[in-house]
Structure formats: C-alpha cells, structure tokens
Amino acid sequence: MDILTVGFEEPLTININGDSVRVVAFKTLEHGNVKFGVDAPRSIKVHREEIYHAIKQKEKESETC
C-alpha cells in the first residue's frame, strides 16, 4: 500500500488502464469525518469497500445457481 499526503481539496489523480480518476478529500462540519469526491469515467465503477464486497458475493452466489 502506498501512503500519499495531499491537502484538503487538492486532487489526487490515479491512472487506471489509461483512464484518469480524480479523488478529492473534503473537510466536513462533523469532527473527525472526511468526505471524498471521485471523478471517474462511467466505464470505471466506484464503490465503497463494503458495497464492492456485497456485489462480489452476490455475483459468486449467482454463479453457483
């Protein structure tokens, strides 16, 4: 895992198979919380980790039927 340091509202650009994905961290009014904005092409699906795992589990279950 790489650890990068960027300031709030400073975009981080990630290249995935030639497509650029921008991630921006925003401060919130709630202490200790951070929100992320993600700008990605529609061909790249963006999910929180628990949603991603739920989708993969459902795909695995449908393969066994």
Secondary structure by P-SEA (a helix, b strand, c coil): cbbbbbcccbbbbbbcccbbbbbbbbbcccccbbbbbbbbcccbbbbcaaaaaaaaaaaaaaaac
